[in-house]
Amino acid sequence: MLVQKKLDPEIINRPKKPKLLPNVLSKEEVKWILEAYQNI
């Protein structure tokens, strides 16, 4: 026995986007970047 229902698009739950952490530079990487430039 099949029961057919109308689908309401507002009720349908959409999959959540994964929460991504921001890219964070290490202290060494920041030091390399700052040392790379001669004329700041």
C-alpha positions in Angstrom: 0.0 0.0 0.0 1.6 3.2 -1.2 0.6 6.6 0.1 1.5 9.5 -2.2 2.2 12.8 -0.6 3.0 16.1 -2.1 6.5 17.3 -1.3 6.8 20.8 0.1 10.3 22.2 -0.8 10.3 24.4 2.3 10.0 21.5 4.6 12.8 19.4 3.0 16.0 19.6 5.1 19.0 20.3 3.0 22.4 18.7 3.9 24.6 21.0 6.0 27.8 22.3 4.6 30.9 21.0 6.5 32.5 23.7 8.7 36.0 24.2 7.6 38.7 25.7 9.8 40.5 28.7 8.4 44.1 28.2 7.3 46.4 29.6 10.0 50.0 30.2 9.4 52.5 29.0 12.0 55.0 31.4 13.6 57.8 30.0 11.4 55.7 30.6 8.2 55.0 34.2 9.2 58.7 34.8 10.0 59.6 33.4 6.5 57.1 35.7 4.8 58.4 38.8 6.7 62.0 37.9 6.0 61.3 37.4 2.3 60.8 41.1 1.7 63.8 43.4 1.7 62.0 46.8 1.5 59.0 47.0 3.7 
